[in-house]
Amino acid sequence: SSCAVPGRAAMSTLKRKIATRRPPEGIDLVRETIERFEEQLREAVNEDHSARRRNELTWRITRLNWEKCRFVYDLYWKKKAISRELYDWLVREKIVDGPLMSKWRKQGYEKLCSLSAIGTKNTNFGTTSICRVPLAKRASTAIVPTAATGCVSCCSCDKGTPIWWNTPLPEEDEEDEGGAEGGTKRKADEEPEMDEETATRLRALQGL
């Protein structure tokens, strides 16, 4: 059976929308990638969930939805590669999550994982989700995925966010056979995906 995810029931496939409503120019720039995300979302909904806890059923779906929306968001706001007309059409036709993407424009919410993370109805004490608390302000026992979304942190102040339950960890710097000047796996002028403290805590979470 399919998983019920807030805001997901109304999401329609791009193919169906294109068949019934003429999309704006530029749709070919996003169509292949969006359809790939939608196929992965269908697989996530239909996969065998018998070996997982109930809350974990939606984690992959939430992350895929975030990545699909972020793909479109970055194409418009950062790369200026698609038109506002196409961006608005994708939001209006519910191909992407407009309310979530709108939140990303606000300071402090730039990497928000899900609108459910800032809702207070689903928490025991009427607070936002734990992933909205900076990692540096949490006890080590609180470096865990949010039950509803699988997000460990989507705070703008934490590097590499959003950090999901299965976020790949950056490889530790290692000297190669050339010695001290041989370089490391990460270039010196590259910003790491996440800071060392966060990576250490996430390794502990993942049992690595």
C-alpha positions in Angstrom: 0.0 0.0 0.0 1.1 3.6 -0.6 2.4 5.9 2.1 0.4 8.9 3.0 2.6 11.9 3.0 1.3 15.4 3.8 1.0 17.5 0.7 1.9 14.6 -1.6 -1.5 13.4 -2.5 -2.2 16.3 -4.8 1.2 16.0 -6.6 0.5 15.0 -10.2 3.0 13.5 -12.7 4.5 15.8 -15.2 3.6 13.5 -18.1 -0.1 13.7 -17.2 0.0 17.5 -17.0 1.8 17.9 -20.3 -0.8 15.7 -22.0 -3.7 17.9 -20.8 -2.1 21.4 -20.4 0.4 23.0 -22.7 3.5 23.8 -20.7 5.5 27.0 -21.1 8.7 27.1 -23.3 11.7 25.5 -21.7 9.9 22.4 -20.3 12.5 20.2 -22.1 15.2 21.5 -19.8 13.5 20.0 -16.8 11.3 17.2 -18.1 13.8 14.3 -18.1 15.0 15.0 -14.6 11.6 15.6 -13.1 10.3 12.4 -14.6 13.2 10.5 -13.2 12.4 11.9 -9.7 8.8 10.9 -10.1 9.7 7.4 -11.1 11.9 7.1 -8.0 9.1 8.5 -5.9 6.7 5.8 -7.2 9.3 3.1 -6.4 9.7 4.5 -2.9 5.9 4.4 -2.3 5.6 0.9 -3.6 8.7 -0.7 -2.1 8.5 -3.4 0.6 8.1 -1.6 3.9 7.7 -4.7 6.1 11.2 -4.4 7.6 11.0 -0.7 8.5 9.5 1.2 11.3 6.3 3.1 10.4 8.0 6.6 10.5 10.7 5.4 8.2 8.3 4.7 5.4 8.2 8.4 4.3 11.8 9.3 4.8 12.9 8.4 1.2 9.8 10.1 -0.2 10.5 13.3 1.7 14.1 13.4 0.6 13.2 12.8 -3.1 10.5 15.4 -3.0 13.0 17.9 -1.5 15.6 17.1 -4.2 13.1 17.4 -7.0 11.9 20.8 -5.8 15.5 21.9 -5.2 16.4 21.1 -8.7 13.7 23.4 -10.1 14.4 26.1 -7.4 18.1 26.3 -8.2 17.5 26.4 -11.9 15.4 29.5 -11.5 16.8 31.4 -8.5 20.5 30.5 -8.8 21.3 29.5 -12.4 18.7 31.7 -14.1 18.3 28.8 -16.5 14.4 28.7 -16.7 11.8 31.3 -17.0 9.5 32.6 -14.2 6.6 31.5 -16.4 7.8 27.9 -16.4 8.7 28.0 -12.6 5.2 29.3 -11.8 3.6 26.7 -14.0 5.4 23.8 -12.3 4.2 25.2 -8.9 0.7 25.9 -10.1 0.3 22.4 -11.5 1.7 20.9 -8.3 4.6 19.3 -10.0 6.8 20.8 -7.3 6.0 21.9 -3.7 5.3 25.6 -4.0 4.8 26.3 -0.3 8.1 24.6 0.6 10.0 26.4 -2.1 8.5 29.7 -1.0 9.9 29.1 2.5 13.4 28.7 1.1 13.4 32.4 0.2 13.2 33.3 3.8 16.2 33.8 6.1 16.9 30.8 8.2 14.7 28.5 6.1 17.0 28.3 3.1 17.5 24.5 3.4 14.2 23.5 5.2 13.6 19.8 4.7 9.8 19.9 4.9 7.0 22.1 6.0 6.2 19.5 8.6 9.5 20.3 10.3 8.2 23.7 11.3 4.7 22.6 12.2 3.9 22.2 15.9 0.9 20.0 15.7 2.8 16.7 15.4 5.3 17.2 18.3 4.8 16.3 21.9 5.4 19.8 23.3 4.1 22.0 20.5 7.6 22.8 19.2 9.3 22.5 15.8 11.2 19.4 14.8 14.6 18.5 16.3 16.2 19.0 12.8 15.5 22.8 13.2 17.8 22.9 16.3 21.5 23.6 15.3 23.7 20.6 15.9 26.1 22.6 18.1 23.2 23.2 20.5 22.1 19.6 20.9 23.3 16.9 23.2 25.1 14.0 21.4 22.0 11.8 22.1 19.9 14.3 20.1 21.9 13.9 16.9 19.1 11.7 15.4 16.8 11.9 12.4 13.5 13.6 12.9 10.9 10.8 13.1 8.6 12.3 10.5 11.1 13.2 7.8 14.4 11.4 8.4 16.2 14.8 8.5 19.1 15.2 11.0 19.5 18.9 10.4 18.2 21.5 8.0 19.5 24.5 9.9 21.1 27.1 7.6 24.0 27.5 10.1 25.0 23.8 9.8 27.2 23.1 6.8 26.1 20.6 4.2 22.4 20.8 5.1 20.0 19.3 4.8 21.7 16.3 6.5 19.5 13.3 6.0 19.6 9.9 7.8 21.5 8.5 4.8 23.6 11.5 3.8 27.0 10.3 2.4 29.8 11.3 4.7 32.8 13.3 3.2 35.9 11.2 3.0 38.5 12.0 5.5 41.6 13.8 4.1 44.4 11.4 3.4 47.9 12.1 2.1 48.8 10.2 -1.0 52.1 8.5 -1.8 53.6 11.8 -2.8 54.0 12.9 0.8 53.0 16.1 2.5 52.9 18.0 -0.7 51.0 15.3 -2.5 47.7 16.8 -1.7 44.5 15.4 -0.2 41.3 14.0 -1.5 39.7 17.4 -1.0 41.2 20.4 -2.6 42.4 23.1 -0.2 40.2 25.8 -1.6 37.1 23.7 -1.6 34.6 24.1 1.2 33.7 20.7 2.7 30.2 19.5 2.4 29.9 19.5 6.2 32.2 20.4 9.0 34.3 17.8 10.8 32.2 17.9 14.0 29.0 17.3 12.1 30.6 14.4 10.2 31.9 12.8 13.4 28.4 13.0 15.0 26.8 11.6 11.8 29.3 8.7 11.7 28.3 7.8 15.2 24.6 8.0 14.2 25.2 5.7 11.3 27.3 3.3 13.3 30.5 4.0 11.3 
